[in-house]
Amino acid sequence: MTQFEQELADVKAEVISMWQLVLLQLSKSRQAMLTFDKDLAREVIAKEKRVNALELKIDGDCENVFALY
């Protein structure tokens, strides 16, 4: 596997990881809304920072791949 292919695979793995977290967040937010669970809603809000951080990391990684190749 070339360096380029490895970097693309790494970005793909990060996107999949972020997507799984987003799906979990959507499920939890739906549950919090349906059951009026304020604690679960707070948990979703707290983890939003992690989703945002992953997005910024992926953006940076993509910029690096574009710049290098």
C-alpha positions, -999 to 999 in steps of 0.1 A, spaced: 0 0 0 14 34 -10 16 63 15 -12 80 -4 -35 50 -1 -26 47 36 -35 83 43 -68 79 24 -76 48 44 -68 67 76 -92 95 66 -119 70 57 -115 53 91 -119 87 108 -150 96 88 -165 62 97 -157 67 134 -173 102 133 -203 89 115 -209 62 141 -206 88 169 -231 111 150 -256 82 146 -253 74 183 -258 111 191 -289 112 169 -303 81 186 -297 95 221 -311 129 212 -343 113 199 -346 92 230 -340 123 252 -367 142 234 -392 114 235 -387 107 272 -379 143 283 -347 130 297 -327 161 306 -296 142 317 -294 123 284 -299 156 265 -270 171 285 -248 141 276 -256 147 239 -247 183 241 -214 175 259 -204 150 233 -211 175 205 -176 190 212 -161 156 204 -179 155 171 -168 190 162 -132 181 171 -133 151 149 -147 172 120 -118 197 124 -93 168 125 -107 153 94 -107 186 76 -70 191 85 -61 156 74 -79 161 40 -61 194 35 -28 177 42 -36 149 16 -46 175 -10 -14 195 -4 9 165 -5 -7 148 -35 
